[in-house]
């Protein structure tokens, strides 16, 4: 791989051994622990033992685009100056590294005019922290350059949609000059680093997690300067926040072959990473960031005095998969080990270097770190990474049980000030919702924090402002979380149609009506004390992390979804595919039996995902075949309704219908019971009337004909079907 050489380096203490000159990375083990002066040639441990010409690796087209780009400059710089509304494929791939995707709004295509091109810009906001100044700039640009909305993402960033090519420089330069960035928000580099959005000032572990997120974002940010060449014509804008000097030292260190010597990109080189790389940082017990879905999870550990001691590391998570491609899968990160505080940056570099040099570059669907860990196994991955790290990973430290924390409602920061977490339906800020937020954020000069669940937290609130903020938000139709249906407040969906080029169906626009239909089924069954995490995506790539939802909808065709069940509420176990190709008009008949069985057979406090995991899919499917739907009159109507989550009206379609009857619910449980075999008594609700026979499915055409005959003869469907069957070939 890399030409990584040096004539004199100082190895960090505790290294595995001394590199033998000319040994191509071989290690001669030594008991020495003190820093040593080493005069040798150091090569990447991935350097092949045979000349590269002996076997030329196959590479994807994107690899060539990166190699020819002069570190992400060309042909993007040239194509941004043309009058064409779009850019070429090579330029489009480079554009991702700068924080933008070219999109085509499919519903605005017109005959003879081709595609309707526009761009989406994504920001980089480590830990989701947004200054008051940057919030107002983003809000202004939504109207001036975008489609009038802002989108909060599942990685604690903004997305601004609807930007025309000619406005890109104005948009990007505005973000940069207002202390923001988009660098590395997309592309084959480290993406935005997540961390708990908790605004606590009296909990040092949270402050350390936020700082670690910023430091890791800086450590792995592209260094060549192309970003400023493209968007500021080479003028590097000086940020008021200086990089941690320890980050600068760690990035330059090449003691164990992690770097490309004398390269503008010391960690990434010409080819950057094989695929995107995602990091989440958190504290023990707080899984608000879906830690195990990341390429790298970092759990910062402190002593009783609140001082950083080190970190547990988890590797190999990721949600993306492809329908009916068994070589792809959503996977959870696994335990790599513990590193002391002084080695965290070096260990992270070692992990990135291992993925850089060994991750597949021939097939982008197999290029994520999770596939490398899966192919090798964690033991081999650990061994190879230790060669770049220069030390052995220690055994991970014990951790408390994980909890999913939403950070909704009023929060005491610990410094006398308050914060206020607001659920945002599918992360879309628009209409009165956006106006109401802007009013209070501008009036009180509030900074905000974005969550990994598409929500927003207003911070630094003087308690004296609380009443005015509440009344202003209520006037805009923004409800407190206590007034919202919890299955809606804790749901997520990706943008999907019409802008995402990967979408094969609806998610964001379809989710509100689906949630109303779910609530209607729950109300029908009297299941008013339950809530669960629901997520929906318009394709199998998993941006909204549907495989971690207790109930996940993954689009598998027009108005058709896979159903995923069985994840636990604390986000430590994935769901499994329960059904392929469920048509949306079959939603009630598919899910009502599951909800009915859950109501009758759950244990005290058992979550829906834990229940489905415990009884197993065979039991769920067996019960569904014999279940007789209840009539609405068989269940008492709910006695208390609460407001639906505020959102501007979404385009309606005939495939989504509902009546919403939300109910309050208790907090999620944090533990997940082990799966056990279901017994007959586990799966037989006491209220199902005896003597009824199983349902029989018929084709739609036959059902329509049955309806016509029943109407013409003045009979019920049951009477008509019974007569037809009994008289068949009589």
Secondary structure, 3 states (H helix, E strand, C coil): CCCCCCCCEECCCCCCEEECCCCCCCEEECCCCCCCEECCCCCCCCCCCCCHHHCCCCCCHHHHHHHCCCCCCCCHHHHCCCCCCCCCHHHHHHHHHCCEEEEECHHHCECCCECCEEEEEECCCHHHEECHHHHHHHHHHHHHCCCCCEEECCCCCEEEEEECHHHHHHHHHHHHHCCCCCCCCCCCCECCCECCCCCCCCCHHHHHHHHHHHHHHHHCCCCCCHHHHHHCCCCCCCCCCCCCHHHHHHHHCCCCCCCCCCCCCCCCCCCCCCCCECEEEEECCECCCCHHHCCEEEEEEECCCCCEEEEEEEECCECCCCCCCCCCCCECCEEEEEEEHHHHHHHHHHHHHHHHHHCCCCCHHHCCHHHHHHHHCHHHHHHHHHHHHCCCCECCCCCCCCECCCCCEEEECCCCCEEEEECCHHHEECHHHHHHHHHHHHHCCCCEEECCCCCEEEEEECHHHHHHHHHHHHHCCCCCHHHECHHHHCEEECCCCCCCCCCCCCCHHHHHHHHHHHHHHHHHHCCCCCCCCEEEECCCCCCCCHHHCCEEEEEEECCEEEEEECCCCCCCCCCEEEEEEEEHHHHHHHHHHHHHHHHHHCCCCCCHHHHHHHHCHHHHHHHHHHCCCCCHHHCCCCCCCCECCCCCCCCCCCCCCCCCCCCCCCCCCCCCCCCCCCCHHHHCCCCCCCCCCCCCCCCHHHHHHHHHHHHHHCCCHHHHHHHHHHCCCC
